[in-house]
Amino acid sequence: MKAERIIKNAKIFTADKDHPQASALVVKDGKFAYVGDEAGLSAYEGEVTDLGGKFIMPAILDTHVHVTSSIGFEYADLGVRFECDGKQEALRFMADYIKENPGLPRYRFMMEQKYLKGELLTKDDLDSICPDCELVVLEGECHSNWVNSKVLEKHGITDETPDPVPGLSYFVRVDGHVTGNTFESASWPFLFDGLELNDEKIEGPLGRLIDYCVNTGVNVLFDAGFPEHEKIHERVYQQLRKMDLEGRLPVYIDGCYMLTNPQKTKTALEELQRFNREFNTEHLKVHTLKILMDGTQKIHTAAMVTPYADTGELGCTTFDAKGLADVLKQLNEMGMDLHLHTVGERASRTALDGVELARKELGDAFHVKVTCAHLEIQDDADMDRFAKLGVIANFTPWWHAGDPATTASWLGEERSKKLFRCKTIWDSGALVTWSSDCVAYADFMKWNPYLGMEVGMTRIRTEKTKIAEYDRTAAVLPPENERMGIEEMLLGYTINGAKMLGIEAQKGSIEAGKDADFLVFDNDLLTAEHDGFSQNLPEDVFICGRKVN
């Protein structure tokens, strides 16, 4: 039988649990026609490539990134970043900048909330230094901000405006009056306000994204959405569809429609069905609802089972278990899936409770693939429930390093040493997948899957780690026994990701009949040094049997 590509004398990690290792493969019509030992090559004709023992693995799936919001961050004005010692110093810095740069239509700054030292920064404070034009101050994570009266007026925000999700996405009020401090989805409309994008502006960054993918060996991305900016989100999908129809999109992108406010559920489900119909080309599909179930630990919007140590608050979830179960039943009827942002322990518990309720009612008729992403902290009682309920656990392993003292102030000493317990969930039998969760393209350093693999295995970022110096860490993040092995990292980035997205019949492993997406490395990743693993890069990248890098 004539073949396009015949490879022998390779060390092949197949990600196929029944046949995990091979030494030869054959590609025909863009598919793997044969995977096994060299004796089986006698049935095929064509030029044979002897790889001399080089390492081969399946192409990589990054199952939680932000393709569309990264376009927004490409052109958004995030403002002048600064540090300060309290509110008055912050106001002086911004006032001086405004005086030195008069006449701008809007002013933007960025600072960490911690620099206010507990003081409340209000619209009245900002009006005092900028009364005549818009002023937005972004918090460092971009999950909250402070704005002056001009911004509130432009967006029609008054004292009577309801909070999108009380306790999670809300307008801070004092004596019933909005202060200009906003959190989560209540704040995001201000973040990209006035952003205008044409096709050229969208396609340029997408081209850089594709270049990154084909050079690092990422062949599948799950786009985790663009909250509160549905029009830009859809514009990017329209451009991706156009590129795919023109044969210019080699990477498979699995998209979503995002929901942050329970009151918009009906619209979101209708839009998800429309996206599913309209964005359905060879390399672009949409079949997932993405829900922001909670926020972040740093600004205390992540939902907790145990109260925050410093405030005694618990945070809040977008849906309760019953409400989420109702959404799941509708998704089940539609044949769609669910992906959830779940940082805090109560966010994932509520998700698990919702799945349990839906499963109890629907029984064997329940078919929704449910993924909980981030999972920074879990309550002990929930660790084995992912496996029992069939809920997929998606972690962002390059986060799995840091100093627990940073979080101890808000989580307490004990909980700050129990973050990112991915190994325990893996060992329970749950399906675990890995992702980068990046929201901006920039230099793509943090998108690097080999960075994720390194930190997933080491829980530290050293001088050898391919990352900026300021992101390096001094010690292994506890618990040390949550460090993963290399095979677990490879499986989570390959076949497990394909199962999460429902494309395991075509992607995720080197098996006969699947798309011939594979990577060739000079060094053996299975035995490579863990410290500095992020420096790895494939020598050759093949998608559907064609070398693309």
C-alpha positions as CSV (number, residue, x, y, z in Angstrom):
1,M,0.0,0.0,0.0
2,K,1.4,3.4,-1.0
3,A,1.9,5.8,1.9
4,E,2.8,9.5,2.2
5,R,5.1,9.1,5.2
6,I,6.8,6.1,6.8
7,I,8.8,6.6,10.0
8,K,10.9,4.0,11.8
9,N,13.3,3.8,14.6
10,A,11.5,6.4,16.8
11,K,10.5,6.4,20.4
12,I,6.7,7.1,20.1
13,F,4.6,8.1,23.1
14,T,1.2,7.3,21.6
15,A,-1.2,8.4,24.5
16,D,-3.1,5.3,23.7
17,K,-3.5,3.4,26.9
18,D,-3.8,0.0,25.2
19,H,-0.6,0.5,23.2
20,P,1.4,3.3,24.9
21,Q,4.7,2.8,23.1
22,A,5.6,2.3,19.4
23,S,8.6,2.6,17.2
24,A,7.1,3.1,13.8
25,L,4.2,4.8,12.1
26,V,2.7,5.3,8.7
27,V,0.7,8.3,7.4
28,K,-1.8,8.0,4.5
29,D,-4.3,10.6,3.4
30,G,-3.5,12.7,6.4
31,K,-4.3,9.9,8.9
32,F,-2.3,7.4,10.8
33,A,-2.6,4.2,8.8
34,Y,-0.3,2.2,11.0
35,V,1.2,2.6,14.5
36,G,3.4,-0.2,16.0
37,D,6.7,-2.0,15.5
38,E,8.8,-1.9,12.4
39,A,7.7,-5.4,11.3
40,G,4.4,-4.0,10.3
41,L,5.9,-1.5,7.8
42,S,6.4,-4.3,5.2
43,A,2.8,-3.7,4.1
44,Y,3.5,-0.1,3.0
45,E,5.4,1.4,0.1
46,G,7.1,4.8,0.1
47,E,10.2,6.7,1.3
48,V,11.2,5.6,4.8
49,T,12.5,8.1,7.4
50,D,14.8,6.7,10.0
51,L,14.6,9.0,13.0
52,G,17.5,7.5,14.9
53,G,15.6,7.1,18.1
54,K,14.1,10.6,18.2
55,F,11.0,11.2,20.4
56,I,7.5,11.5,18.9
57,M,4.3,12.5,20.8
58,P,0.8,13.6,19.7
59,A,0.2,17.3,19.1
60,I,-0.9,19.3,22.1
61,L,-4.4,20.4,23.1
62,D,-4.6,23.6,25.3
63,T,-8.1,23.3,26.7
64,H,-8.6,26.7,28.3
65,V,-7.3,29.8,26.6
66,H,-8.8,33.1,25.6
67,V,-8.5,33.5,21.8
68,T,-11.1,36.3,21.5
69,S,-10.4,38.3,24.6
70,S,-6.7,38.3,23.7
71,I,-7.7,40.3,20.6
72,G,-9.3,42.8,22.9
73,F,-6.1,43.1,25.0
74,E,-4.1,43.5,21.9
75,Y,-5.5,46.9,21.4
76,A,-7.0,47.9,24.8
77,D,-5.5,50.8,26.7
78,L,-4.7,49.3,30.1
79,G,-3.3,52.5,31.3
80,V,-0.3,53.6,33.3
81,R,0.7,51.0,35.9
82,F,1.9,52.4,39.2
83,E,2.4,51.5,42.8
84,C,1.5,53.7,45.8
85,D,1.4,54.0,49.5
86,G,-2.3,54.6,50.2
87,K,-5.2,56.4,48.5
88,Q,-3.8,59.9,48.7
89,E,-0.5,59.0,47.1
90,A,-2.5,57.2,44.3
91,L,-4.6,60.4,43.7
92,R,-1.5,62.6,43.7
93,F,0.2,60.3,41.1
94,M,-2.8,60.3,38.8
95,A,-3.5,64.0,39.2
96,D,0.2,64.8,38.3
97,Y,-0.1,62.6,35.2
98,I,-3.3,64.3,34.1
99,K,-1.7,67.7,34.5
100,E,1.3,66.6,32.4
101,N,-0.9,65.1,29.7
102,P,-3.9,67.5,29.4
103,G,-6.8,67.2,26.9
104,L,-7.0,63.4,26.6
105,P,-10.6,62.1,26.0
106,R,-10.0,59.5,28.7
107,Y,-7.4,58.6,31.3
108,R,-6.5,55.0,32.3
109,F,-4.4,53.7,35.1
110,M,-3.7,50.3,36.6
111,M,-2.8,49.4,40.2
112,E,-3.2,46.6,42.7
113,Q,-6.0,46.9,45.2
114,K,-3.6,46.2,48.1
115,Y,-1.9,49.5,47.6
116,L,-5.0,51.3,48.9
117,K,-4.4,49.6,52.3
118,G,-8.1,49.1,52.9
119,E,-9.1,52.7,52.0
120,L,-12.1,53.1,49.7
121,L,-11.4,54.9,46.4
122,T,-14.6,56.5,45.1
123,K,-15.9,58.3,42.1
124,D,-15.9,61.5,44.2
125,D,-12.1,61.1,44.7
126,L,-11.6,60.5,41.0
127,D,-13.9,63.4,40.1
128,S,-11.8,65.7,42.2
129,I,-8.8,65.1,39.9
130,C,-10.6,64.5,36.7
131,P,-14.1,66.1,36.6
132,D,-14.5,66.7,32.8
133,C,-13.5,63.4,31.1
134,E,-13.4,59.7,31.7
135,L,-11.1,58.1,34.2
136,V,-10.8,54.3,34.7
137,V,-8.4,52.7,37.2
138,L,-8.0,48.9,36.5
139,E,-7.2,46.5,39.3
140,G,-4.1,44.4,38.5
141,E,-6.1,41.2,37.6
142,C,-8.6,43.2,35.5
143,H,-11.4,41.6,37.6
144,S,-12.4,44.9,39.1
145,N,-11.9,48.7,38.6
146,W,-12.6,52.2,39.8
147,V,-14.3,54.8,37.6
148,N,-15.3,58.4,37.9
149,S,-18.8,59.9,37.3
150,K,-18.3,60.5,33.6
151,V,-17.8,56.7,33.0
152,L,-20.9,55.8,35.1
153,E,-23.0,58.4,33.2
154,K,-21.8,57.1,29.8
155,H,-22.9,53.6,30.7
156,G,-26.1,54.6,32.4
157,I,-25.1,53.4,35.9
158,T,-27.1,54.9,38.7
159,D,-27.9,54.1,42.3
160,E,-30.9,52.2,41.0
161,T,-28.9,49.9,38.7
162,P,-29.1,46.3,39.9
163,D,-26.0,44.3,40.6
164,P,-25.6,41.6,37.9
165,V,-24.8,38.9,40.5
166,P,-25.0,40.3,44.1
167,G,-21.9,39.4,46.1
168,L,-19.9,38.5,42.9
169,S,-20.5,40.9,40.1
170,Y,-21.6,44.1,41.7
171,F,-21.3,47.9,42.2
172,V,-19.9,48.8,45.5
173,R,-22.3,51.1,47.4
174,V,-22.2,53.2,50.5
175,D,-25.5,54.2,52.0
176,G,-27.2,53.0,48.8
177,H,-25.1,55.1,46.5
178,V,-22.7,53.7,43.9
179,T,-19.1,54.6,44.6
180,G,-17.6,53.9,41.2
181,N,-15.8,50.7,42.4
182,T,-17.1,47.7,40.5
183,F,-16.3,44.0,40.5
184,E,-16.3,41.2,37.9
185,S,-18.9,41.4,35.1
186,A,-20.1,44.7,36.4
187,S,-16.7,46.2,35.7
188,W,-15.8,44.6,32.3
189,P,-17.9,46.8,30.1
190,F,-15.5,49.6,31.1
191,L,-12.4,47.6,30.3
192,F,-12.7,47.6,26.5
193,D,-15.0,50.6,26.2
194,G,-14.7,52.3,22.8
195,L,-12.6,49.5,21.2
196,E,-13.2,49.3,17.5
197,L,-11.8,46.5,15.4
198,N,-11.7,45.9,11.7
199,D,-10.9,42.6,9.9
200,E,-7.2,43.6,9.5
201,K,-6.8,44.3,13.2
202,I,-8.4,41.0,14.1
203,E,-6.5,38.9,11.6
204,G,-3.1,40.2,12.4
205,P,-3.0,38.9,16.0
206,L,-4.7,35.6,14.9
207,G,-1.8,35.1,12.4
208,R,0.6,35.4,15.3
209,L,-1.4,32.9,17.3
210,I,-1.3,30.4,14.4
211,D,2.5,30.9,14.1
212,Y,2.8,30.2,17.8
213,C,0.7,27.1,17.6
214,V,2.5,25.6,14.6
215,N,5.9,26.3,16.2
216,T,5.1,24.8,19.6
217,G,3.0,21.9,18.4
218,V,-0.4,23.0,19.7
219,N,-3.0,21.8,17.3
220,V,-6.2,22.4,19.3
221,L,-7.4,25.3,21.5
222,F,-10.5,25.7,23.6
223,D,-11.5,29.3,23.6
224,A,-12.9,30.2,27.0
225,G,-14.7,33.3,25.9
226,F,-14.8,37.1,26.2
227,P,-17.1,38.2,29.1
228,E,-19.5,41.0,28.4
229,H,-18.1,41.7,25.0
230,E,-20.2,39.4,22.8
231,K,-19.9,41.5,19.7
232,I,-16.1,41.4,19.6
233,H,-16.2,37.7,20.5
234,E,-18.5,37.0,17.5
235,R,-16.4,39.2,15.2
236,V,-13.3,37.1,16.0
237,Y,-15.2,33.9,15.3
238,Q,-16.4,35.4,12.0
239,Q,-12.8,36.0,11.0
240,L,-11.7,32.6,12.1
241,R,-14.5,31.1,10.0
242,K,-13.4,33.1,7.0
243,M,-9.8,32.0,7.4
244,D,-10.8,28.4,7.7
245,L,-13.0,28.5,4.6
246,E,-10.0,30.0,2.7
247,G,-7.7,27.2,4.0
248,R,-5.7,29.5,6.3
249,L,-6.6,28.0,9.7
250,P,-4.6,24.8,10.4
251,V,-5.4,24.8,14.1
252,Y,-8.7,23.4,15.5
253,I,-10.5,25.9,17.7
254,D,-13.3,24.8,19.9
255,G,-15.3,27.8,20.9
256,C,-18.0,28.8,23.5
257,Y,-20.7,31.3,24.3
258,M,-20.2,32.9,27.7
259,L,-22.7,33.6,30.4
260,T,-22.0,35.7,33.5
261,N,-25.5,36.7,34.6
262,P,-28.3,34.2,35.4
263,Q,-30.9,36.7,34.0
264,K,-29.3,36.3,30.6
265,T,-29.6,32.5,30.6
266,K,-32.3,32.2,28.0
267,T,-30.5,34.5,25.6
268,A,-27.2,32.8,26.1
269,L,-28.7,29.4,25.3
270,E,-30.3,30.7,22.2
271,E,-27.1,32.4,21.1
272,L,-25.1,29.2,21.8
273,Q,-27.4,27.3,19.4
274,R,-26.9,30.1,16.8
275,F,-23.1,29.9,17.2
276,N,-23.3,26.2,16.9
277,R,-25.0,26.5,13.5
278,E,-23.0,29.5,12.2
279,F,-19.5,28.5,13.3
280,N,-19.3,25.0,12.0
281,T,-16.3,24.6,9.7
282,E,-13.6,22.1,9.5
283,H,-11.4,23.8,12.2
284,L,-14.0,25.9,14.1
285,K,-16.8,24.4,16.2
286,V,-19.0,25.8,19.1
287,H,-20.9,23.5,21.4
288,T,-20.1,24.8,24.9
289,L,-21.6,27.2,27.3
290,K,-19.0,28.9,29.5
291,I,-20.2,30.1,32.9
292,L,-18.2,32.3,35.2
293,M,-19.2,30.7,38.5
294,D,-17.1,32.9,40.7
295,G,-14.1,35.3,40.6
296,T,-10.6,35.4,42.1
297,Q,-9.1,34.9,45.5
298,K,-7.1,38.1,45.5
299,I,-10.1,40.3,45.4
300,H,-12.2,37.9,47.4
301,T,-14.8,37.2,44.7
302,A,-13.9,33.5,44.6
303,A,-16.6,31.5,46.4
304,M,-15.4,29.6,49.5
305,V,-16.8,26.9,51.8
306,T,-14.6,28.2,54.6
307,P,-14.7,32.0,55.1
308,Y,-11.8,34.2,54.1
309,A,-9.5,34.5,57.0
310,D,-9.2,38.3,56.8
311,T,-12.8,39.3,56.2
312,G,-15.0,36.4,57.2
313,E,-16.8,36.6,53.9
314,L,-17.6,33.6,51.7
315,G,-17.9,35.1,48.2
316,C,-20.8,34.1,46.0
317,T,-21.6,31.9,43.0
318,T,-23.4,32.9,39.8
319,F,-25.8,30.0,40.1
320,D,-26.9,27.8,43.0
321,A,-26.9,24.0,42.5
322,K,-30.6,23.9,41.5
323,G,-30.2,26.7,39.0
324,L,-27.1,25.1,37.5
325,A,-29.0,21.8,37.3
326,D,-31.7,23.5,35.3
327,V,-29.1,24.9,32.9
328,L,-27.6,21.4,32.6
329,K,-30.9,19.9,31.7
330,Q,-31.4,22.4,28.9
331,L,-27.9,21.8,27.6
332,N,-28.5,18.1,27.7
333,E,-31.6,18.5,25.5
334,M,-29.6,20.7,23.1
335,G,-26.7,18.3,22.9
336,M,-24.3,21.0,24.2
337,D,-21.5,21.0,26.9
338,L,-20.6,23.1,29.9
339,H,-17.3,24.7,31.0
340,L,-17.1,26.5,34.3
341,H,-14.7,29.0,35.8
342,T,-14.4,27.7,39.4
343,V,-11.6,29.1,41.4
344,G,-12.9,28.8,44.9
345,E,-13.9,25.6,46.8
346,R,-17.6,26.5,46.9
347,A,-17.8,27.3,43.2
348,S,-16.7,23.8,42.3
349,R,-18.8,22.2,45.0
350,T,-21.9,24.0,43.7
351,A,-21.0,22.8,40.2
352,L,-20.6,19.2,41.5
353,D,-23.9,19.5,43.4
354,G,-25.6,20.8,40.2
355,V,-24.3,17.9,38.2
356,E,-25.5,15.4,40.9
357,L,-29.0,16.9,40.8
358,A,-29.2,16.7,37.0
359,R,-27.8,13.2,36.9
360,K,-30.3,12.1,39.5
361,E,-33.2,13.4,37.4
362,L,-32.0,12.4,34.0
363,G,-30.1,9.2,34.8
364,D,-28.5,7.5,31.8
365,A,-30.0,10.2,29.5
366,F,-27.5,12.7,30.9
367,H,-24.7,13.3,28.3
368,V,-23.3,16.8,29.0
369,K,-19.6,17.0,29.3
370,V,-19.0,19.2,32.3
371,T,-15.5,20.8,33.0
372,C,-14.5,22.8,36.0
373,A,-11.5,25.0,35.3
374,H,-8.8,26.5,37.5
375,L,-9.7,24.7,40.8
376,E,-7.2,26.7,42.9
377,I,-8.6,25.3,46.1
378,Q,-10.8,22.3,47.0
379,D,-12.5,21.2,50.1
380,D,-11.4,17.7,51.2
381,A,-14.9,16.4,51.0
382,D,-15.1,17.1,47.3
383,M,-11.8,15.7,46.1
384,D,-13.3,12.3,44.9
385,R,-16.5,13.7,43.5
386,F,-15.1,14.7,40.1
387,A,-14.5,11.0,39.3
388,K,-17.8,9.8,40.8
389,L,-19.8,12.4,38.9
390,G,-17.8,12.3,35.6
391,V,-16.8,16.0,35.9
392,I,-13.6,16.9,34.1
393,A,-11.0,18.8,36.1
394,N,-9.0,21.4,34.1
395,F,-6.0,22.9,35.8
396,T,-3.6,25.7,34.7
397,P,-0.3,24.2,35.8
398,W,2.0,27.1,35.2
399,W,0.2,28.7,38.1
400,H,1.2,25.8,40.4
401,A,4.1,27.7,42.0
402,G,4.3,30.6,44.4
403,D,4.7,31.6,48.0
404,P,1.9,30.4,50.3
405,A,2.5,33.4,52.4
406,T,1.0,35.5,49.7
407,T,-2.4,33.8,50.1
408,A,-2.1,33.1,53.8
409,S,-3.5,36.5,54.7
410,W,-6.8,35.8,53.0
411,L,-7.0,32.0,53.2
412,G,-5.2,31.3,56.4
413,E,-2.0,29.3,57.0
414,E,-3.4,25.8,56.6
415,R,-5.5,26.4,53.4
416,S,-2.7,28.4,51.7
417,K,-0.6,25.3,51.7
418,K,-3.3,23.1,50.0
419,L,-3.6,24.8,46.6
420,F,-3.9,23.1,43.2
421,R,-4.3,19.5,44.4
422,C,-4.3,18.1,40.9
423,K,-2.5,14.8,41.7
424,T,-5.1,13.8,44.3
425,I,-7.9,14.4,41.8
426,W,-6.0,12.6,39.1
427,D,-5.4,9.6,41.4
428,S,-9.1,9.5,42.2
429,G,-9.8,8.4,38.6
430,A,-11.1,11.8,37.3
431,L,-10.3,13.0,33.8
432,V,-7.8,15.8,34.3
433,T,-6.7,18.2,31.5
434,W,-4.2,21.1,31.3
435,S,-4.3,24.6,30.0
436,S,-2.6,28.0,29.9
437,D,-5.6,30.3,30.6
438,C,-3.8,33.2,29.0
439,V,-5.9,36.3,28.1
440,A,-3.3,38.2,26.0
441,Y,-1.0,37.1,23.2
442,A,2.0,39.4,24.0
443,D,5.1,37.2,23.5
444,F,3.2,33.9,24.1
445,M,5.7,33.0,26.9
446,K,2.9,31.9,29.3
447,W,1.0,30.1,26.6
448,N,3.9,27.6,26.4
449,P,2.7,24.1,27.1
450,Y,6.2,23.0,28.1
451,L,6.1,25.7,30.8
452,G,2.9,24.1,32.0
453,M,4.5,20.7,32.0
454,E,7.5,21.9,33.9
455,V,5.7,23.7,36.7
456,G,3.1,20.9,36.9
457,M,6.0,18.5,37.6
458,T,8.1,20.8,39.9
459,R,5.7,23.3,41.5
460,I,8.5,25.9,41.3
461,R,9.8,28.4,38.7
462,T,13.6,28.5,38.7
463,E,16.4,30.3,36.8
464,K,16.1,27.5,34.2
465,T,12.4,28.0,33.7
466,K,11.5,29.9,30.5
467,I,9.6,32.7,32.1
468,A,10.2,36.3,33.1
469,E,12.5,36.8,36.1
470,Y,9.8,38.5,38.1
471,D,7.7,35.3,37.8
472,R,10.3,33.0,39.3
473,T,9.7,31.5,42.7
474,A,11.9,30.6,45.7
475,A,10.6,27.3,46.9
476,V,8.4,24.4,45.9
477,L,4.7,25.2,46.4
478,P,3.1,22.8,48.9
479,P,1.8,20.2,49.0
480,E,4.9,18.7,47.3
481,N,3.1,15.4,46.8
482,E,0.8,17.2,44.3
483,R,3.6,17.3,41.7
484,M,2.7,15.4,38.5
485,G,4.8,12.9,36.5
486,I,5.8,13.5,32.9
487,E,3.4,10.9,31.5
488,E,0.5,12.5,33.4
489,M,1.4,15.8,32.0
490,L,1.6,14.5,28.4
491,L,-1.7,12.6,28.8
492,G,-3.5,15.7,30.2
493,Y,-2.2,17.8,27.2
494,T,-3.2,15.2,24.6
495,I,-5.8,12.4,24.8
496,N,-7.5,13.8,28.0
497,G,-8.0,17.1,26.3
498,A,-9.5,15.4,23.3
499,K,-11.9,13.5,25.5
500,M,-12.9,16.8,27.2
501,L,-13.8,18.3,23.9
502,G,-15.4,15.2,22.4
503,I,-12.9,14.9,19.6
504,E,-11.0,11.8,20.8
505,A,-12.0,9.9,17.6
506,Q,-9.8,12.3,15.6
507,K,-7.3,13.9,17.9
508,G,-5.3,13.4,21.0
509,S,-3.3,10.2,20.4
510,I,-1.3,8.4,17.8
511,E,-3.6,5.6,16.7
512,A,-4.6,4.2,13.3
513,G,-7.5,6.1,11.8
514,K,-6.8,9.4,13.6
515,D,-5.5,12.7,12.2
516,A,-1.8,12.4,11.8
517,D,-1.0,15.3,14.2
518,F,2.3,14.6,15.9
519,L,5.5,16.2,17.1
520,V,9.2,15.2,16.7
521,F,11.8,16.1,19.4
522,D,15.5,15.6,19.4
523,N,15.4,14.7,23.1
524,D,13.3,12.1,24.9
525,L,10.7,14.1,26.9
526,L,10.0,11.0,29.1
527,T,13.5,11.2,30.6
528,A,14.2,14.9,30.2
529,E,15.2,17.0,33.2
530,H,12.1,18.5,34.8
531,D,13.8,21.7,35.9
532,G,14.1,23.7,32.7
533,F,11.6,21.5,30.8
534,S,10.0,24.7,29.5
535,Q,12.9,25.2,27.2
536,N,11.8,22.3,25.0
537,L,10.5,22.9,21.5
538,P,9.6,20.4,18.8
539,E,12.0,20.0,15.9
540,D,9.1,19.1,13.5
541,V,5.4,19.7,13.8
542,F,3.0,17.7,11.6
543,I,-0.7,18.4,11.3
544,C,-2.7,15.8,9.2
545,G,0.6,14.4,8.1
546,R,1.9,17.7,6.7
547,K,4.9,19.4,8.2
548,V,3.8,22.9,9.2
549,N,6.7,24.5,11.1
